[in-house]
Amino acid sequence: MFRIGICDINARNTLEEGIRRYFKLENLRCEIIIWETIDEMMDALLAGKELEVLFLGIQNEGMLELESAKKIRDDLREIQMRLVYVSNTDYFSKVLIQTMPFDALTNGFSIKDVEQVLERAVLSFHREQEHFKFRFGKNYYSIPVDDILYLCSDIRRIRIKTRRQEYEFNGLLRDVKERLPKCFLSIHRSFVVNREHVLQFTSEMVQLTDGTILSISKPYRRMARANLRSKR
C-alpha cells in the first residue's frame, strides 16, 4: 500500500482528488494522510510515520518548509520518500532544490498534473524493486531482492531472512507484499517466499536453497502449487 502525505491547505482538495483518481484507475491501494500544519506533519514523521510520497506546500520564501525538508532528508535519513513541492508560483530557490525534491507542482496545476506526478513516482518505486528498502529505528536498509529467501510476520513485526543474515522491521506483511516483485509467493498468511530460492516442493511444503523447510498452509496450496509449477 502506498502512503501519500499532504501538507498544503490551499491545494488540498485538488491534490486529494488527483490522488484518489490515480489509485482507483490503477487499482492500487493507498492511504492519504493530511496535515493542517508543518508542525503536525513533522511530529508524525518524527514518531515514525513513513510515506512513499509527500506533497509539501511552499509558502512565501519557503524557509520553514526548507528546514522541515532538511530534517526529513538528514535527521530522519528518509531518502526514499518522493518529495513533491507545491507552490502558487514558478519560483524555487536553489536551497530547496538541494533537498532532492522528486517533482514540483506550480501555479495553476490541475488534477491531471497530480496524476502524472504519481504515475512517475509509482513507476520509480517499481524500478527500485531490484532492492527492497526499509527502515528500522533510525537505520535505513537496502537489500538485493535476489538475496531474500523469505519474509515472515509476527503481529506487526516482519523478519527478513537472506542468504547471509536476518533483518527485522515494523510493518504488516500484506502491505509489504505489494512492494515485492512477482517472484514472491504467499504460502501462509505469515510467510512469503522467494520462489527463485525454492529448491523443491510438495503440496504441503517448500524447501529453500539454504535447506530451510516451510509448510504451505491449506488455503494457499492450490495457488502455490500452480505458481511453483509454472516456474519449472
C-alpha positions as CSV (number, residue, x, y, z in Angstrom):
1,M,0.0,0.0,0.0
2,F,1.3,3.4,-0.9
3,R,1.1,6.1,1.8
4,I,0.7,9.6,0.5
5,G,1.0,12.7,2.7
6,I,-0.4,16.2,2.0
7,C,0.6,19.3,3.9
8,D,-0.9,22.1,1.9
9,I,-4.2,23.8,2.9
10,N,-4.7,25.8,-0.3
11,A,-4.3,23.0,-2.8
12,R,-5.5,20.1,-0.6
13,N,-8.8,19.4,-2.5
14,T,-7.1,19.2,-5.9
15,L,-4.3,17.1,-4.5
16,E,-6.6,14.7,-2.8
17,E,-8.9,14.3,-5.8
18,G,-5.9,13.6,-8.1
19,I,-4.5,11.0,-5.7
20,R,-7.8,9.2,-5.4
21,R,-8.4,9.2,-9.1
22,Y,-5.0,7.9,-9.9
23,F,-5.0,5.0,-7.4
24,K,-8.6,4.0,-8.3
25,L,-7.7,3.9,-12.0
26,E,-4.6,1.8,-11.4
27,N,-6.4,-0.4,-8.9
28,L,-3.8,0.2,-6.3
29,R,-4.3,0.7,-2.5
30,C,-3.3,4.0,-0.9
31,E,-3.6,5.8,2.4
32,I,-3.9,9.6,2.3
33,I,-2.7,11.5,5.4
34,I,-3.5,15.2,5.6
35,W,-1.9,17.7,7.9
36,E,-3.0,21.2,8.6
37,T,0.4,22.5,9.7
38,I,4.1,21.6,9.2
39,D,4.4,21.1,12.9
40,E,1.8,18.4,12.8
41,M,3.4,16.7,9.8
42,M,6.9,16.7,11.4
43,D,5.5,15.3,14.7
44,A,4.0,12.4,12.8
45,L,7.2,11.8,10.8
46,L,9.4,12.0,13.9
47,A,7.1,9.5,15.5
48,G,7.8,7.0,12.7
49,K,5.2,7.7,10.1
50,E,6.5,6.5,6.8
51,L,5.4,7.9,3.4
52,E,6.1,7.0,-0.2
53,V,5.1,10.5,-1.5
54,L,4.8,13.8,0.3
55,F,3.1,16.8,-1.2
56,L,4.5,19.8,0.7
57,G,3.2,23.3,0.1
58,I,5.6,26.2,-0.1
59,Q,4.6,29.5,1.5
60,N,6.4,32.8,0.9
61,E,10.2,32.2,0.9
62,G,9.8,28.6,2.0
63,M,12.2,28.7,4.8
64,L,10.1,26.7,7.3
65,E,9.5,24.1,4.6
66,L,13.2,24.1,3.8
67,E,14.1,23.3,7.4
68,S,11.5,20.5,7.5
69,A,12.8,19.0,4.2
70,K,16.3,19.1,5.5
71,K,15.3,17.3,8.7
72,I,13.4,14.7,6.7
73,R,16.5,14.0,4.5
74,D,19.3,14.4,7.1
75,D,18.0,13.7,10.6
76,L,15.4,11.1,9.7
77,R,17.5,9.7,6.8
78,E,14.4,9.5,4.8
79,I,15.8,9.5,1.3
80,Q,13.3,7.1,-0.3
81,M,10.3,9.4,0.1
82,R,9.3,11.2,-3.1
83,L,9.1,14.9,-2.0
84,V,6.9,17.0,-4.2
85,Y,6.8,20.7,-3.6
86,V,3.5,22.6,-4.3
87,S,3.6,26.3,-4.9
88,N,1.4,29.1,-6.3
89,T,4.5,30.5,-8.2
90,D,7.0,29.1,-10.5
91,Y,9.9,30.1,-8.3
92,F,12.0,27.6,-6.4
93,S,15.2,28.7,-4.6
94,K,18.5,26.8,-5.1
95,V,18.4,25.6,-1.4
96,L,15.0,24.0,-1.9
97,I,16.4,22.1,-4.9
98,Q,19.2,20.8,-2.7
99,T,16.7,18.9,-0.6
100,M,16.3,16.5,-3.5
101,P,12.6,17.0,-4.5
102,F,11.2,14.4,-6.8
103,D,9.0,17.0,-8.6
104,A,7.1,20.2,-8.2
105,L,3.6,21.4,-8.9
106,T,3.4,25.1,-9.6
107,N,0.8,27.8,-10.2
108,G,-2.3,26.6,-12.0
109,F,-1.6,22.9,-11.8
110,S,-4.5,20.5,-12.4
111,I,-5.8,17.2,-11.2
112,K,-4.2,15.6,-14.3
113,D,-0.8,17.1,-13.3
114,V,-1.2,15.4,-9.9
115,E,-2.0,12.1,-11.6
116,Q,1.1,12.4,-13.8
117,V,3.4,13.1,-10.9
118,L,2.0,10.0,-9.1
119,E,2.4,7.9,-12.2
120,R,6.1,8.8,-12.3
121,A,6.5,8.2,-8.6
122,V,4.9,4.8,-8.7
123,L,7.0,3.8,-11.7
124,S,10.2,4.9,-10.0
125,F,9.3,2.7,-7.0
126,H,8.7,-0.3,-9.3
127,R,12.1,0.3,-10.9
128,E,13.7,0.1,-7.5
129,Q,12.2,-3.3,-6.8
130,E,15.6,-4.9,-7.5
131,H,16.3,-3.8,-4.0
132,F,13.9,-4.0,-1.1
133,K,14.2,-0.9,1.1
134,F,13.1,-0.4,4.7
135,R,13.8,1.4,7.9
136,F,14.2,0.1,11.4
137,G,14.6,2.7,14.0
138,K,16.9,5.3,12.6
139,N,18.7,2.8,10.3
140,Y,18.0,2.6,6.6
141,Y,18.5,-0.6,4.7
142,S,18.6,-1.6,1.0
143,I,18.7,-5.4,0.3
144,P,19.1,-7.0,-3.1
145,V,15.8,-8.9,-3.8
146,D,17.8,-11.9,-5.1
147,D,19.3,-12.3,-1.6
148,I,15.9,-12.6,0.1
149,L,14.8,-16.2,0.9
150,Y,11.6,-15.4,2.7
151,L,9.7,-12.9,4.9
152,C,7.6,-13.8,7.9
153,S,5.4,-11.7,10.2
154,D,4.7,-11.8,13.9
155,I,1.9,-9.4,14.6
156,R,3.3,-6.0,13.5
157,R,6.9,-7.1,13.1
158,I,8.4,-8.5,9.9
159,R,11.5,-10.7,9.7
160,I,13.5,-11.0,6.5
161,K,15.8,-14.0,6.0
162,T,18.5,-13.6,3.4
163,R,21.3,-15.9,2.3
164,R,23.7,-14.2,4.8
165,Q,21.7,-12.8,7.7
166,E,18.3,-11.7,9.2
167,Y,16.7,-8.3,9.4
168,E,13.5,-7.1,11.0
169,F,11.4,-4.0,10.9
170,N,7.9,-2.9,11.8
171,G,5.0,-3.4,9.4
172,L,2.2,-5.6,8.0
173,L,3.0,-8.4,5.6
174,R,0.0,-7.7,3.4
175,D,1.3,-4.1,2.8
176,V,4.9,-5.2,2.3
177,K,4.0,-7.8,-0.3
178,E,2.6,-5.1,-2.6
179,R,6.1,-3.7,-2.8
180,L,7.7,-7.0,-3.7
181,P,8.2,-8.4,-7.3
182,K,6.0,-11.1,-8.6
183,C,8.6,-13.8,-7.8
184,F,7.4,-13.6,-4.1
185,L,4.7,-16.1,-3.2
186,S,2.5,-16.4,-0.2
187,I,2.5,-19.9,1.3
188,H,0.9,-18.9,4.6
189,R,-0.7,-15.8,6.0
190,S,2.6,-15.2,7.9
191,F,5.1,-16.3,5.2
192,V,6.1,-15.1,1.8
193,V,8.9,-17.0,-0.1
194,N,11.1,-16.0,-3.0
195,R,10.2,-18.7,-5.5
196,E,13.6,-18.3,-7.1
197,H,15.0,-19.8,-3.9
198,V,12.6,-22.8,-3.8
199,L,14.8,-25.9,-4.3
200,Q,11.9,-28.4,-4.2
201,F,8.3,-28.5,-3.1
202,T,5.3,-30.7,-2.4
203,S,1.7,-29.7,-2.0
204,E,2.4,-29.2,1.7
205,M,5.9,-27.8,2.0
206,V,8.8,-25.9,0.2
207,Q,12.5,-26.5,0.7
208,L,14.6,-23.4,0.1
209,T,18.2,-23.3,-1.2
210,D,19.6,-22.9,2.3
211,G,17.9,-26.0,3.5
212,T,15.0,-24.3,5.3
213,I,11.7,-26.2,5.1
214,L,8.5,-24.2,5.4
215,S,4.9,-25.6,5.5
216,I,2.3,-24.4,3.0
217,S,-1.0,-23.9,4.8
218,K,-4.1,-25.4,3.3
219,P,-5.7,-22.2,1.9
220,Y,-2.6,-21.4,-0.1
221,R,-1.8,-24.9,-1.5
222,R,-3.6,-24.7,-4.8
223,M,-2.2,-21.3,-5.8
224,A,1.3,-22.1,-4.5
225,R,1.5,-25.3,-6.4
226,A,0.3,-23.7,-9.7
227,N,2.8,-20.8,-9.2
228,L,5.7,-23.1,-8.4
229,R,4.9,-25.5,-11.3
230,S,4.9,-22.6,-13.8
231,K,8.5,-21.8,-12.7
232,R,9.7,-25.2,-13.7
